Amino acid sequence: MPLYKTIVLNSSTKILVWEITESYQELFEAVVLNENSLNRLNGMKSEIHQRAFLSVRKLFKEVGYTDFDLYYDEFGKPHLNDGKHISITHSHQFSAIILSDEVVGIDIELQREKIIRIADKFAETEFSFLNPEEKTEYIRKLTVIWGSKEAVFKIRNEKGISFKDHIKVNVFEMSNKHTKTELHFDGIIRDFNICFEEFGSYDKNGLEQNFTLVYALE
């Protein structure tokens, strides 16, 4: 599958989304991996994760990078050798990257009913503007909240940050496609702009699935 979606936010910030329809072999033969990445790939037990990993390298090629331009710090955060900021995500049959001159974070999530059962693990103040009675909307908003906190965490990436206790998502409506978050941690307060959008696809059994793409900018 070629590139699924490109979002140009401004002259220095771009998002690319890949729909993973290729086989492992097709993806593996289309990219070149450095030694560390090859070891990571071989250590993955799930072919789904392997294909997602390789599809991200396909996205690198789309913007003129290779696996040799990427490295990870001690906390597992990805960096590019040229100093441009990057964030990476994948969920089921989609992967995505965001590139920018500014610090950024990105997350893709499949909308699932399961999120209702774990909501109290990552949300607290947000319950004040959520309505569990409207189940579909409740799931959609919870997915945005989770994705927002995940994207912010990818920016800060510091040990000890709690989604529930340290990251607050402000009230929003799905139709607005944006909100703000606040990170209160280790004596500092940081504000982040959040944008989100939804798109649909079909799984291998032909069942429709809905995904939420969330990205954060400091």
Buried (B, 14 or more C-beta within 10 A) or exposed (E): EEEBBEBEBEEEBBBBBBBBBBEEEEBBEEBEBBEEBEEBBEEEEEEBEBBBBBBBBBBBEBEEBEBEBBEEEEEEBBBBEEEBBBBBBBBBBBBBBBBBEEBBBBBBBBBEEEBEEEBEEBBBEBEEEBEEEEEEBBBBBBBBBBBBBBBBBBBBBEEEBEBBEBBBBBEBEEEEEEBBBBBEBEEEEBEBEBBBBBBEBEEEEEEEBBBBBBBBBB
